[in-house]
């Protein structure tokens, strides 16, 4: 039987892969690892701690963090309580953050560090619950992560029961805020939306329990959370967290990462860096005709540069690429995937570069068609839910179950999308 919610799905992974690594990160130059069993216990402790603080099912809890392994732990703990997680991008203006908090009616917020708390504490005069993922603060009422865990550990299972077994697929899981044309939009996604995406991705970007995802995008990036966090954890893979302060590609070979999500901008920069690294450096290399070099390259594949990763088999761009990446493709042992989606349906199709054209293959759960004016229309269980939606144009975007994407495209004979 299919799982009813994200936490129930995770519980099945824990049951079958309890000793497999789930999260990896570095602290004080030492690698730390949580197995799936340890992750499960930590989620319960944090959930019980949040519950003891007064957070209940249906409450919206903000997560103000860049990239931290405790962010996904708290996110899953919120979902286990039946709550709704609301990630906030730290790069947003203070005015937008304040507007978001007021619009979502948030009374609880989890913040990555004391420094980040100091930046926005004047925006939180009426916040009931403030908790830190790392460190401690002199802010009145700010609870540390360790305190949350300790509170949870003092609660017996008989005293509190986490409500996740009763959560259904149609129940809201997360709210994503988008600012467009000086207007705020709240996009609500259910447990069913996310589970359907995880299931559909497995057909076009298959992964296994041996895969290790490299997490280096901000936690507020919705595609990063869906494809870079939920997808691997609900598939039994592991996630390696990268310290963003040290750059995107420091010693990837040490992490043995096999899958990495990136923005198109980062991938194009990597392409330029690799081109400089492999540019002819000796007189002999410079005088070899390009055609002869091309033939040699067909029979001898240069080892992957360390900055690309010796074990990397998938590079995933969170958006379609504007230009090809021939140098990366020549060194990568696997594939480059491009995700195509909209705010209302985050992943519609997965693309690969072909000879003269680029096609995007719709996910198995996505039906596509083109209107008379060449606009791409989509029907899927992954389209965000209408409840809790503040977008006045929502009903006009969907007619008879078909979502207007606002993108012009054509379909080939196999119903693949050509943009």
C-alpha angles and dihedrals in degrees: 000000000000117000116257096216145008096266093050089051090051091049090061091053090050090051094055101032104029095143097042116106114259105173130024127184141149125248121178090349092303124111115240122197134194117197118213090259092052090046090052092052091047092051090052093047092050092044092051089046092052089046091053089051088058104263111141141182111295094026118130114230122190122219112204104186143122107211120329131142089229090062093069090043091055092043091055091044090055090051091048087058091052090250130138120244118217113191117204123205109232089210092066119105118264089245091056092046091052091047091050093050091049095044094050092042091230119184099170129054135179114207127195101224144000090252092056089048091054090053094060106020091109087061092058106064094132099035110130098198128031120175133176125221092203135018127358134272139205089227107127111256097007109145121206123230091245090054090053090051092047091050089052093049091055090059117089120217089241093058096052131020119198109236097220095108089066096048112112131207093255093056116107117257107174143004122216120198122212126186114209127167090348090305127115122228125191114207116193122200124191131217087255092054091056096042090051091052092050091050094047095047091058090070097055102027103030118194135178140205088269093063122102119202119212109221112203106137124092116275090234089066102102095207089052090054094045102041101020100042115014096038096054095040093049089048099049096253124130132244124220114201117215123209101239091205090068095054134258101283112032110149097329087171089069092060095048089220114179101182129042132180118209142167117252089247092057092047093050089050090051089051090055092046092051092048089056092047094054097038112128108276104172129062091242093055091049095055096047106105113246093239092055090047090051091053091048090051090055092060099033120046113198115233114262113267113251092242088059094049128250093231099040113124103161130044112184123195112206089216136027114284120243094210136023122261104220096162094051091045090052093055102033115097092209140024142306114225127193121203121216121194147120136238090265095047109022098198119027101154144357120232138206129185115250130184104287103350141041121231130188119212112216116234113258091253094052125090116197136190137160124240124226090267091052096256115148113242122196135195119189145136087239094070107114118262123262096223115097088014116141096185108117090199094057096100092046090053093056123053121174089345095307117123119216105223097189089229123119114222146143131230123226125215091280092051091250116150119249117192 
